Amino acid sequence: MYRVHCLLPRADAERLSDVLAEMDPSPASAVSVEEASRIAWSLDAFCTNEQLAAEAAALIEREAPGIPVSTQKLEDKDWVAVSLAGLPAVLAGPFIVAGWHELAHLEGGRIPIWIEAGPAFGTGHHGTTKGCLQALALELDRRRPRRVLDIGTGSGVLALAALKRGVPFALGTDMDADSIRIAHENRKNNKAGRRLKLLTARGSGHAAIRAGAPYDLVLANILAKPLVGLAPEIARLVAPGGRVILSGLLTHQEPQVKAAYAGQGFTLKHRRRLNGWSTLVYARAG
């Protein structure tokens, strides 16, 4: 694994993060943007080999001329798991998301979701996951859906949260087979049983997804570009009067996502912003 690193103004760091994330294929397996100081933000692109690291560095140098870019070979470790190990429990609405070492001492008053550190996205620490959990809690207070679809389920945390609040059935899908494998483990740990169905699938075109429609609630915590592309398919999957919770977009990407869903007849009901990320809640007419 190689890390390509540079320091940039926030707007440039977020723009280059978008460029790397939206490339298909991208030289970077993961991209991180973090505040380094009052004036500088750290952009880190993680690449699986030296050639891809060189491609990522060249792209950054081309898009941000004059910015020093460094490349570092990392030890052969599961860096995602290492970075997550020992993270504190996350509180989001009525939910507490944590590993067993934290939940074993839980005294009650919160709905526990057991998620261990691992390579599947969705431990609750990221602004998108936490924002989705908060928005989901409000939606479940308003109405209890019968069927939930979680596109890009990752660890399965959002689908599990819905089930623990009384939703009878959820379908979680992800294009990454390793994420689905981990979601299966989390389904077992959280005793979700057959109420949670998991499926490896890209987007929402899989026959099993269509067969389960319509869904009263659709969750999609992915990225801005695929959210825009999925708008027509999601519109066909949501029941009349149903809701959609979208995240994975930076705040400055809201206009393109809003335009896509307004064009499909959705009405924006709520917006949450957390750590530079947005969560949008839409309603379908009916």
N, C-alpha and C positions, 0 to 999 in steps of 0.2 A: 504494500500500500504506500502511496506517495501523497504528500500534502503540498498543494500549491497555495502560497500565502501572499497577501499584500494588504496594505492599509490605504483606505480611500475615504473621501467624504461619504456620508450616509447614502445620499441619492445615487452616487455612482456604484457603491457596494450593492445596493438593492437592485439596480438596473443590471449589473453584471451577473448577479445571482439569478435573475430572471432569464437572462440570455443562456446561461449554462443549464438551468433546469428545463428550459423549453426546447433545447436542441434534441433531435431524435435521429441518430443516437447522440448522447452527450459524452464527452470525454470524462466527465466527473460522475462518479457513482453517488456522491452526496455533496451538498454545498451548505456552508454555514456562514451566517452573517451575524456578528456580535459587536456591541459597542466596546471600543478599546479605550477611548478618551472622550473629552468633550467635543473634539473636532474630528476624530478619526474612527472609522469602523473597520473591523477585521473581516476580510473575505477569505475563506478557506475552502478550496476545492479538493476533495479526496478522490484519488484516481487509483485504479487497480494495478497499473504498470507504468513504466517510465515513459513509454511512447505517448500514452494518454495524458500523462502529466505535462509533457512537453507541448501537446496540443492545447491543453487548458491554459498553460502559461502564455503561449503565443496569442491565444484569443484575448486574454486579459491585457497583454501589452498592446495589442492592436486597438482594443476598445478604449483603453486608458493610457495613452502615450505618456511616457515620462514617469510612470508609477513603478517603483522597484518591486519586482516579483521574485520570490524565492521558492525553491522546490526542495523538499526534505523527504528522504526515504524513512518510513516508519518501521518500527519493529513488527514482526509477524504476529499480531494480536487481533482479537475481535474488539476493535476500538469503539464500536458502538456500545457493546456490553460493558467495557471498561469505563466509558464515560458515564454510563447510567448507574453503575454499581454504587450502592449506598445512598442514592438519591432519597430525599425525604418524601414522606407521603404528600400527595396533592389533594387539596380540598377544592371541590368545584360544586357549588350548590349543595345538594344533600349527599353528594358522593364523596368517598375517600378512595383514592387510587394508590395502591402501594404494593410492595412485596410482602411475603409472609412474615418477614422479620418485624415489619411495622404492624401488620394487621393482628398478629398474635397478642398484642398488648392493647388492642382497641376495646374501649369500654362501652361502646354503644352510642346511639344518637346519630350515626351516619350510616349510609349504605355502602358496605365495603365492596370494592372490586379488586380482586387479586391479580395483579399484573407484575411479573418479575422482569428485571432488566434483561433486555435481549435485543436482537437486531430488527424486530418488527416495530414499525412506527406506532406510537400510541401508548405512552406511559402516563399521559396527563400533564407532563411538565411543559410541553410545547404550547405556545399561545393558541394555536388552532384547536388542539384537542381539548384544552381547558375551556375555550370559548364555546366549542360544540357541546360539551357536557353541561355548561351553564344554560345554554339555549335549550338543550334537550330537557333539562329539568323544568324549565318554564312551560315548554310545550306539553309535557306530561301532566303538569298541574292543570293545564287548560282542558285537555282532552286525552283520553287513553286510546291510542291507535291499536287496531287489531293486528296489523301486519306492517313490519318495518323492513326497509331495504337499506343496507349500509354498504355503499360503493367505496372501495378502497379501505376495507375494514382494518388492515394492518394487524394489530394485536387483538382486534375484536372488542376493544374497550367500549366503544359507543353502543354497539349492539348489546353487549352485556349489561351496560347501564340501563338501557331500555327494558330489558327482560327483568332486571332486578326491581324496576319500578312497576312491574305488573303487566307489561306487554306480553301477549301470549306467544308471539312468533316473530323471529327476525332472521333475515337472510343476509349474511355477510360475504362480500366478494372482494377479491384482490387479484391483480395480475401477477403478483409475486408468490410463487408456490411456497417459499420458506415462511412468508408471513402467514399463509393459511395453515401451515404446519404448527406454527406457534399459537395461532388462534385456536386450533383444536386443543392444545394443551390448556389454554386459558378457559376454554369452554368446560373442560373436565374439572379444573381447579375451582371454577365458580359454580359447578353443578347446574349448568344450563341445560344439559341433556339434549333431547330432540327439539327443544324450542328454538335452538340456534342451529341453523343450517349454514355450512360454509362451502364456498365454491371458488375454485381458481378460474378467473375470467377477466378479460380485458374489457373495460367500458361496461355497457349495460345490454349488449346485444345477444348474450348467451340465451339459449332456448329455455333453460331453467328459470332465468330471471323473468323472461316474458311470461312464462307459464304461471308464475306466482302473482302477476299483476291482477288488479291494481293494488298499490301499496298506500296506506293511509299516511305514512311518513317515509321520506327518503332522506338519508344522510349521505353526504359526499364531502369528505375532508381530504381533498387531493391537491391540485394545483389550478391556478387561474385558467391556463390554456385548455386543459381537458374539461374543466367545468363549463367553459363556453361551448366547446364542441359537443358536450353531452346534453345541452339544454333541450333540443328537440326530443331526444330519447327519454329523458327524465320526464318531460311533459306527458309522454304517452304512458308512463308507468305509474304516475300519481293519480289516485282516486279523486273525483270531483270533491272539492272542499278540503283536500289533503294539504299537507305541509311539506316543505323542503328546507333542510338546514345545510348550508354550503359553507365550507371554509377551505383553508390552504392558500388563500390569497392575501397578498400584502395590501395595506390600506389604499395605496395609489392604484391598485388594479381593480378596485371596486367598479369604476364606470363601465369597463368592458363586460364584466360579469352581469351587472345590472341591466345593461342593454340587451344581452342575450336572453335573459329570463323575462324581461318585460315584453320582448318580442314573442314569447311563447304564452302570453296571457297570465303570467304570474304577478302577484302584488307583493311588494316588500312590506313585511310586517314589523321586523325588528332588525337592528344591526348592533353588533357588539365589536368593540375594538380592544385588543389586548396585545401589548408588546409589539406593536406595529403590524399585527395581523387582524383580519376582519372575519367575522362570522355573520352570514346573512340568513335570515329566516323568511321564506316566501310561502304564500298561500295560493293554491290553484282555485279558480272560480268554481262555484257550484255548491 
